[in-house]
Amino acid sequence: MKELGALFTESLLNILISYNYPVVVPVPGKKRNFRKRGWDQIQFITDILMQQSFRVYPLLKSVGRHKDQKKLNKAERSRNAMGGFSLNMDAVDKLNADGLLTDKSCSFILIDDIKTTGSTFRAAAAVLINLGINHIHAISIAMD
């Protein structure tokens, strides 16, 4: 699976370059899923991006216990995802110190492992919008 992650990362590098090196914001996953899989594919990808000098800021953290999205219908996914994220203030402080929070021309790209209905991306983007970030895009490894 890590070979697939490396292949995706190579394609992602080209996409990110086309966005003029945006700030990459990983969507945090559930710790129970990491334990089940044995690795965190988004962390694997963002580690490679950081080695390539991309700006990766873990601005989000998962809060509360939510049901597994893949077992829910579209309406349930939307309700389940809302309120599922809060800000990682240490990362926000670093983003601000680096001058990127006030740079209105800066694009931000959320990255997640899978997109089904977009509920997780919408919930994550809502937190960033409340922070004052305007240019938000989303990329997933796969779609279901």
Contacts in CASP RR format, 6 or more apart in sequence:
PFRMAT RR
TARGET T0000
AUTHOR 0000-0000-0000
METHOD contacts of the structure
MODEL  1
MKELGALFTESLLNILISYNYPVVVPVPGKKRNFRKRGWDQIQFITDILM
QQSFRVYPLLKSVGRHKDQKKLNKAERSRNAMGGFSLNMDAVDKLNADGL
LTDKSCSFILIDDIKTTGSTFRAAAAVLINLGINHIHAISIAMD
1 39 0 8 1.000
1 41 0 8 1.000
2 39 0 8 1.000
2 44 0 8 1.000
5 41 0 8 1.000
5 44 0 8 1.000
5 45 0 8 1.000
5 141 0 8 1.000
6 48 0 8 1.000
8 45 0 8 1.000
8 141 0 8 1.000
9 44 0 8 1.000
9 45 0 8 1.000
9 48 0 8 1.000
9 49 0 8 1.000
12 45 0 8 1.000
12 49 0 8 1.000
12 111 0 8 1.000
12 139 0 8 1.000
13 49 0 8 1.000
13 52 0 8 1.000
13 54 0 8 1.000
15 139 0 8 1.000
16 22 0 8 1.000
16 24 0 8 1.000
16 49 0 8 1.000
16 54 0 8 1.000
16 109 0 8 1.000
19 107 0 8 1.000
19 109 0 8 1.000
19 137 0 8 1.000
20 107 0 8 1.000
21 54 0 8 1.000
21 55 0 8 1.000
22 55 0 8 1.000
22 106 0 8 1.000
22 107 0 8 1.000
22 108 0 8 1.000
22 109 0 8 1.000
22 135 0 8 1.000
22 137 0 8 1.000
23 55 0 8 1.000
23 56 0 8 1.000
23 57 0 8 1.000
23 95 0 8 1.000
23 100 0 8 1.000
23 106 0 8 1.000
23 107 0 8 1.000
23 108 0 8 1.000
23 109 0 8 1.000
24 46 0 8 1.000
24 49 0 8 1.000
24 54 0 8 1.000
24 55 0 8 1.000
24 56 0 8 1.000
24 57 0 8 1.000
24 108 0 8 1.000
24 109 0 8 1.000
24 111 0 8 1.000
25 56 0 8 1.000
25 57 0 8 1.000
25 58 0 8 1.000
25 59 0 8 1.000
25 60 0 8 1.000
25 108 0 8 1.000
25 109 0 8 1.000
25 110 0 8 1.000
25 111 0 8 1.000
25 124 0 8 1.000
25 128 0 8 1.000
26 42 0 8 1.000
26 43 0 8 1.000
26 45 0 8 1.000
26 46 0 8 1.000
26 56 0 8 1.000
26 58 0 8 1.000
26 60 0 8 1.000
26 110 0 8 1.000
26 111 0 8 1.000
26 112 0 8 1.000
27 42 0 8 1.000
27 60 0 8 1.000
27 85 0 8 1.000
27 110 0 8 1.000
27 111 0 8 1.000
27 112 0 8 1.000
27 120 0 8 1.000
27 121 0 8 1.000
27 124 0 8 1.000
28 58 0 8 1.000
28 60 0 8 1.000
28 61 0 8 1.000
28 62 0 8 1.000
28 85 0 8 1.000
29 40 0 8 1.000
29 42 0 8 1.000
29 62 0 8 1.000
29 113 0 8 1.000
30 62 0 8 1.000
30 66 0 8 1.000
30 68 0 8 1.000
34 40 0 8 1.000
41 113 0 8 1.000
41 141 0 8 1.000
42 111 0 8 1.000
42 112 0 8 1.000
42 113 0 8 1.000
45 111 0 8 1.000
45 141 0 8 1.000
46 56 0 8 1.000
46 58 0 8 1.000
46 111 0 8 1.000
49 56 0 8 1.000
50 56 0 8 1.000
55 98 0 8 1.000
55 100 0 8 1.000
57 91 0 8 1.000
57 94 0 8 1.000
57 95 0 8 1.000
57 100 0 8 1.000
58 88 0 8 1.000
58 91 0 8 1.000
59 87 0 8 1.000
59 88 0 8 1.000
59 91 0 8 1.000
59 92 0 8 1.000
59 95 0 8 1.000
59 127 0 8 1.000
59 128 0 8 1.000
59 131 0 8 1.000
60 85 0 8 1.000
60 86 0 8 1.000
60 87 0 8 1.000
60 88 0 8 1.000
60 124 0 8 1.000
60 127 0 8 1.000
60 128 0 8 1.000
61 85 0 8 1.000
61 86 0 8 1.000
61 87 0 8 1.000
61 88 0 8 1.000
62 84 0 8 1.000
62 85 0 8 1.000
63 83 0 8 1.000
63 84 0 8 1.000
63 85 0 8 1.000
63 86 0 8 1.000
64 84 0 8 1.000
66 80 0 8 1.000
66 81 0 8 1.000
66 84 0 8 1.000
67 76 0 8 1.000
67 80 0 8 1.000
69 77 0 8 1.000
69 80 0 8 1.000
69 81 0 8 1.000
69 116 0 8 1.000
69 119 0 8 1.000
69 120 0 8 1.000
70 116 0 8 1.000
70 144 0 8 1.000
72 80 0 8 1.000
74 117 0 8 1.000
74 119 0 8 1.000
77 116 0 8 1.000
77 117 0 8 1.000
77 118 0 8 1.000
77 119 0 8 1.000
77 120 0 8 1.000
78 117 0 8 1.000
78 119 0 8 1.000
78 122 0 8 1.000
80 119 0 8 1.000
81 119 0 8 1.000
81 120 0 8 1.000
81 122 0 8 1.000
81 123 0 8 1.000
82 119 0 8 1.000
82 123 0 8 1.000
82 126 0 8 1.000
83 123 0 8 1.000
84 123 0 8 1.000
85 123 0 8 1.000
85 124 0 8 1.000
85 127 0 8 1.000
86 127 0 8 1.000
87 127 0 8 1.000
87 131 0 8 1.000
92 101 0 8 1.000
92 131 0 8 1.000
95 101 0 8 1.000
96 102 0 8 1.000
100 106 0 8 1.000
101 131 0 8 1.000
101 132 0 8 1.000
101 133 0 8 1.000
104 134 0 8 1.000
105 135 0 8 1.000
106 135 0 8 1.000
107 135 0 8 1.000
107 136 0 8 1.000
107 137 0 8 1.000
108 128 0 8 1.000
108 133 0 8 1.000
108 135 0 8 1.000
108 136 0 8 1.000
108 137 0 8 1.000
109 136 0 8 1.000
109 137 0 8 1.000
109 138 0 8 1.000
109 139 0 8 1.000
110 121 0 8 1.000
110 124 0 8 1.000
110 125 0 8 1.000
110 128 0 8 1.000
110 136 0 8 1.000
110 137 0 8 1.000
110 138 0 8 1.000
110 139 0 8 1.000
111 138 0 8 1.000
111 139 0 8 1.000
111 140 0 8 1.000
112 120 0 8 1.000
112 121 0 8 1.000
112 124 0 8 1.000
112 138 0 8 1.000
112 139 0 8 1.000
112 140 0 8 1.000
112 141 0 8 1.000
113 140 0 8 1.000
113 141 0 8 1.000
113 142 0 8 1.000
114 140 0 8 1.000
114 141 0 8 1.000
114 142 0 8 1.000
114 143 0 8 1.000
114 144 0 8 1.000
115 121 0 8 1.000
115 138 0 8 1.000
115 140 0 8 1.000
115 142 0 8 1.000
115 143 0 8 1.000
115 144 0 8 1.000
116 143 0 8 1.000
116 144 0 8 1.000
118 138 0 8 1.000
121 138 0 8 1.000
121 140 0 8 1.000
125 136 0 8 1.000
125 138 0 8 1.000
128 136 0 8 1.000
129 136 0 8 1.000
END
